[in-house]
Amino acid sequence: MSEVLKTIREFMQTQGIPGRDAYELPTSTQSFPDRASFRIEIAGVERASTMEAMIDEARKRNVTIHRCIATVGGSTYCDFQELKALASMARDEKIEMITTVGHRKGWDPGSKEISTSEGGMQGFRLRGSDNISYHIADIMRNIEAGHRGFLVYDEGVLFILNKMRAQGMIPKETIFKFSVFGGYCSAAGAKVIESLGANSMNPISDVTLPILGSIRKAVNLPLDVYVIIVDSFGGMFRAYEAPEIARVAAPCYFKFEPGTSEGDIYKPWVAEAWHENLIREKVKIASIVMEIMQKHAPELKTSPKGAADLVLPEAT
């Protein structure tokens, strides 16, 4: 190893960031508060009818869903009664719910570069203070409907929200999950997100086990790891890697999001019945991964339904 690399890597270590990815694949010494290594997260609960279908399928297959990601297309497309219904069902079923809100970068009429090949590489962050205020206004609308968990992909927004939470402007129990659209995929990036107040983090979909291991060395927050992902993000299905993912990255959520592309799936005009069918397939895939975990890694435990540390929606 050159002296330059040696110096850089030693300095990274002093900052709590591994100088190398974890090629030795160490077993994580961390867990959820109940000592579980992994939990199940289902994405794409777009409407109240989708939530009903997910709960029904999970009961049929005896799958415990710990967390769901709601309104991926944007909660601005739901009326207030739909938002309340989502919160009520999730609370009754003891499922933590992370809501994806508007206002989005792509909704800004001055932000057309997002539709170009190079513009898309500039990130999904909001443009200007007006758009940030619209985005947070939609979060406040959801809080009024009982929602207590939100997806965030903009570091500036996360900074503001964490300050608002600390000052009591939003409920102190509110949690923030940092989105895959933030593009983070390293221990250094994860440390930044944790320092800004994120409660969990979704690395990009193609992170390797050594990278997951290095992230785990640097941070304490749960990692939300795709087991299956839409084709436009690579189409990976890491079912048989799930035991190693849980061993190395615990505490982690196994995240399920099959399909063609998020752009196709989460447009607001996609029929509710279509989403009902897709969510049932997601639950089926989760049940298959649970079979693999039970057969190949029975020592790695998942949490029971309604684990005490889950942040459930509030009744309104």
ABEGO torsion letter per residue (X at the ends): XBAAAAAAAAAAAAAGBBABBBAAGBBBABBBAAGBABBBBBBGBABAAAAAAAAAAAAAAGBBBABBBBGAAEAAABBAAAAAAAAAAAAAAGBBBBBBBOBBAAABAABAAAABAAAAAAEABBBEAAAAAAAAAAAAAAAAAGBABBBBABAAAAAAAAAAAAAGABBAABBBBBBAAAGBABAAAAAAAAAAGBABBBBBAABBAAAAAAAAAABABBBBBBABBBAAAGGBBAAAAAAAAAAAAOBBBBBBBBEABAAAAABAABBAAAAAAAAAAAAAAAAAAAAAAAAABAABBBBBBGBAABBBBBBX
